[in-house]
């Protein structure tokens, strides 16, 4: 448990590096993820807040004009239509800082990734 607290402190430090208005958005995303994936481990990976449960679920990071959200390519594909109004790549989406966060969409993407990782872990365990 001490390790988990250590990572939470690192995520707190990461968030504290940004302007107050960006911090509010980062904390909102963090809270959405924690609620959608209550058993996920919070850590820093690729120099950004990361949540893992049977492997990485999602990452997020702040930039000058947007917050990058990284739910892996499958997380993007599964919500492609809803994400089409945002810039993004194969495994990423950009939420502009001048627009409201799509909180419900983020929550559903995280829940999708949890379900995906739990099923994958279950299948792996059954093969053994």
C-alpha positions in Angstrom: 0.0 0.0 0.0 2.9 2.4 0.7 3.9 2.0 -3.0 0.4 3.1 -4.1 0.6 6.2 -1.8 4.0 7.0 -3.3 2.5 7.0 -6.8 -0.5 9.1 -5.7 2.0 11.7 -4.4 3.8 11.6 -7.8 0.5 12.1 -9.6 -0.3 15.0 -7.2 3.1 16.5 -8.1 2.5 16.0 -11.8 -0.9 17.8 -11.6 0.6 20.6 -9.4 3.0 21.6 -12.2 0.1 23.1 -14.3 -1.9 26.3 -14.1 -4.9 26.1 -11.6 -7.5 25.9 -14.3 -5.7 22.9 -15.9 -5.2 21.3 -12.5 -9.0 21.3 -12.0 -9.4 19.5 -15.3 -6.7 17.0 -14.5 -8.2 16.3 -11.1 -11.6 15.8 -12.7 -10.2 13.2 -15.1 -8.4 11.5 -12.2 -11.6 11.3 -10.2 -13.6 10.0 -13.2 -10.9 7.3 -13.7 -10.9 6.3 -10.0 -14.7 6.0 -10.0 -14.8 4.0 -13.2 -11.8 1.8 -12.2 -11.8 1.6 -8.4 -9.4 -1.3 -8.4 -6.9 0.2 -10.7 -3.4 1.1 -9.5 -2.4 4.7 -10.0 1.1 5.2 -11.1 3.4 7.3 -13.4 4.3 5.7 -16.7 5.7 7.4 -19.8 6.0 10.5 -17.5 2.2 10.8 -17.1 -0.5 9.6 -14.8 -1.4 6.0 -15.6 -4.0 3.6 -14.3 -3.4 -0.1 -14.5 -5.5 -3.2 -13.8 -4.2 -6.4 -15.4 -2.1 -4.1 -17.6 -2.3 -0.5 -18.4 -5.9 0.9 -18.8 -5.4 4.6 -19.6 -3.0 7.5 -19.4 -3.5 11.2 -19.4 -1.3 14.3 -19.8 -1.7 18.0 -20.0 -0.4 20.1 -22.9 -0.5 23.7 -23.9 -4.0 23.6 -25.6 -5.4 20.2 -24.7 -5.4 17.2 -22.4 -4.2 14.0 -24.0 -6.1 10.9 -23.1 -4.6 7.5 -24.0 -7.0 4.5 -23.7 -5.0 2.3 -26.2 -6.2 1.8 -29.8 -9.1 -0.5 -28.8 -10.5 2.2 -26.4 -10.4 4.7 -29.3 -11.9 2.2 -31.8 -14.8 1.2 -29.5 -15.9 4.9 -29.2 -14.8 6.1 -32.6 -18.0 7.8 -33.5 -18.3 9.8 -30.3 -14.5 10.7 -30.4 -14.7 11.8 -34.1 -15.2 15.5 -33.1 -11.8 15.5 -31.3 -8.3 15.4 -32.7 -6.5 12.1 -32.0 -4.4 9.3 -33.2 -4.5 5.5 -33.2 -4.5 5.3 -29.4 -5.1 8.8 -28.3 -7.6 11.7 -28.2 -7.1 15.4 -27.4 -9.7 17.2 -25.3 -9.2 20.9 -25.9 -8.8 23.1 -22.8 -11.4 25.6 -24.1 -14.2 23.0 -24.2 -16.0 21.1 -21.5 -14.5 17.6 -20.6 -16.7 14.8 -21.9 -16.9 13.3 -18.4 -19.5 10.6 -19.3 -17.6 9.5 -22.3 -14.3 9.3 -20.4 -16.0 7.2 -17.7 -17.4 4.8 -20.3 -14.1 4.5 -22.1 -12.3 3.6 -18.8 -15.1 1.1 -17.9 -14.6 -0.5 -21.3 -10.9 -0.8 -20.8 -11.4 -2.3 -17.3 -13.8 -4.9 -18.7 -11.4 -5.6 -21.6 -8.4 -6.1 -19.4 -10.3 -8.2 -16.8 -11.6 -10.5 -19.6 -8.1 -10.8 -21.1 -6.6 -11.7 -17.7 -9.4 -14.3 -17.1 -8.8 -15.9 -20.5 -5.0 -16.0 -19.8 -5.6 -17.7 -16.4 -7.9 -20.3 -18.0 -5.3 -21.2 -20.5 -2.8 -22.2 -17.8 
